[in-house]
């Protein structure tokens, strides 16, 4: 079963193209949705939820066709928005149970399930408390509970670890992983690449309304690239410019440079360049390509290509 | 370990496509009732209907001995004047209750971005509007329809054994109809105002303005025009007064019934229009 089957999906706001003809088939599983601000992630999520009408193309979610079957899609999915979306004077149990009823559950069943799901997310003790008194972590959990209460096949999670301390973040990711392990498909939109890496097997990267990469995270990190991590005494920028002149991909990560070399090069090119220009290296080692580095590399490459056009 | 030991089990039961509007209405109603101010105000506002009910008892005790004689002598049924006054009192109670508890009906959803919850569920926009309207109507009914049913029912019961029962049935039903119409119109107006802003306090102010300013205008016009009935057309409560006078009493009212009815329908329509406009612009609320 395909989670998404998109064919030349476009969304315009006047002359602005928020989504520029996306074609994509994604199988079931857990998917990270990545992209810089304004990349079109939120627009894509809204379009897939049937909240936005697309301008051109066709889209299917879980086999249901948009926009005709948008209500069926919303019944089959759960959505955890990034920001707060609750009346603070409601109790957690009422909120979650109401979410279940809106999804189409009978009232008594929704109430019973709300207890179960709140227990599952660790809010059993707080279920009768007003939401206004909840901490950020509890609010995130209650939002997750309302997304899960009706047993969705797919859950959209928009920045689920936003505002959480490291312990809360760890717990939330544990929870999401547990949900995933029980056969629920996950789409995780996050700025924190480490979160995506921990939860998802696949990733969709967006930039300027286009999909710049879609596929397995592991394949992305290990696609035959030969990456070296280098730092100099004071000449990082100079070395970067010299290596880029030779057609190499160079990423600046803090005080280090991540340089992608041809697969048969064992770093000789970097060493020779540094020696020729009298640049003193302080750090030189073979590095694993992180998701972050891969992401930045792809986004940079795409942005440069767009600029050239 | 963060995850509770209880396993997550997916819900595999039936999901139905209907009843979303009623669920929203019922939940909204329960939320309104959960406010302490609503409970206290309802207690205070119910003093008026209780007074009405006591008045029915007094009327009965005074007339009880005369009832048979009145009916035998072909006397006329009690007039609808008290019912008209009762309707006015309850409409004012409704305005106060709405000012206290109902103004956030949509503005709170705008403020707290609850639309994201609603529209990520299988819900049409009209179902949301209908549900919110229903919740407000249920709340309003507590000070309009419910007391009217009590008072009207009691009056009917007391005159049940006389020939007046038919006339009183008509009075009670007319009163109920006017209060239903009034509650519908006022609910639509409040929904409209509430959909204009995310600040509930502004809704409260505008609601009080919508009720009070026309009453003042109506008084000014009435003074200037030496108490003409047409002065009542300036205010919503005045229009309801004109309708109740026309339908419940035999007093001569110089304004045709269609005028206040048209104005009330127009006000309700304006409220519905404002809500429709807001909701049609809710594209992509997530």
Interface residues (C-beta under 8 A of the other chain):
Chain A: X42 X43 X45 X46 X49 X51 X52 X53 X71 X72 X74 X75 X77 X78 X79 X81 X83 X84 X85 X86 X87 X88 X89 X90 X94 X98 X99 X100 X101 X102 X103 X104 X105 X106 X107 X109 X113 X116 X117 X119 X120 X121 X122 X124 X146 X148 X149 X150 X151 X158 X170 X171 X172 X174 X175 X178 X179 X182 X183 X184
Chain B: X1 X2 X3 X4 X6 X7 X8 X9 X10 X11 X12 X13 X14 X15 X16 X17 X19 X20 X23 X24 X27 X30 X31 X34 X35 X108 X109 X112 X113 X114 X115 X116 X117 X118 X119 X120 X121 X122 X123 X124 X283 X284 X285 X286
